[in-house]
Amino acid sequence: MRNALVSEPRGIFVGLATLDVIHRIDEPPTANQKITAAAQFVAAGGPAANAAVTFAALGGQAVLVTALGADPVADLVRSDLVAHGVEVIDAAAGVPRPVPVSSVSVVDATGDRSVVSLDAVASDVPAPEALDSLIAGADVVLVDGHHPAIGLAAARSARRQQVPCVVDAGRWKPVMADLVPNAPDMVCSGDFRTPGTDSAEGTAAALLADGVPTVVITDGGAPVRWWSGGEAGSVEVPTVEVRDTLGAGDAFHGAYCYFGAAGVVRLAERVEAAARVAALRCSVIGPRAWLAQLSHDRRRHR
């Protein structure tokens, strides 16, 4: 665990970093149609990366362990993350490899997003040698299932060193079968399904039966459901005018990690605080503008 003299929690985020090219549009184009966007944004993205940015904006020390490599796009991703307070550990430093670029469209009227990207589920990049020592100094670890060898090594290291580990379960990936036995917390999207289940409730029951202590399931604007220690409950999501849903789940994960590491012990309170952060994300256009409001709110409530 971290040194007691450090006032803010330290989180290690393991997984995907992309370059997101985002366009706000009135409606999706039809086949062979060209349209003009109302606005354009370029920023680092990816589940672990976005969660790390949120954790840092809340005041935590965020470290992202990912695989970028020797690609000009990598410099763009790294510079954006560093500018938003995230330390980047590149497990593929110096290796020529393509950095995933996400093409994102956000419908202006609803905030709904569509994403096309090259992910890193099949990545074979090994874990960096410093991973154990990084985790030893952390209060929480998040793994998103991308770069599987690094993620599994991180989850196992966190379990050995008794550091809380959160698995971001957006969709089933092959590595999940190995992550589940090492995951104290599974924070799942409403669409996440374990093999052989056909509902969120069935997935939660299967994870609990497999020994996962805590399961949380988000579902957009619907209540967040949770199961832990033989108890279950739900938390209402704040009602906001939805302007941009890109990265809202990632913001929830980053905030969930932050509030847990900062000492919010009761699960329902942690979920409620994370839901407020995700709702704020949805209410502001663009991948980074909302962070100023988040930082302002944090300072105001200190």
Secondary structure, DSSP 8 states (H G I E B T S, - for coil): ---TT--S-EEEEES--EEEEEEEESS---TT-----SEEEEEEESHHHHHHHHHHHTT-EEEEEE---S-HHHHHHHHHHHHTTEEEEETTTT------EEEEEEETTT--EEEE----TT------TTHHHHHHT-SEEEE-SSSHHHHHHHHHHHHHTT--EEEEESS--TTHHHHGGG-SEEEEETT---TT--SHHHHHHHHHHTT-SEEEEEETTEEEEEEETTEEEEE----------TTHHHHHHHHHHHHHHTT--SHHHHHHHHHHHHHHHHTSSSSSHHHHHHHHHHHHT-
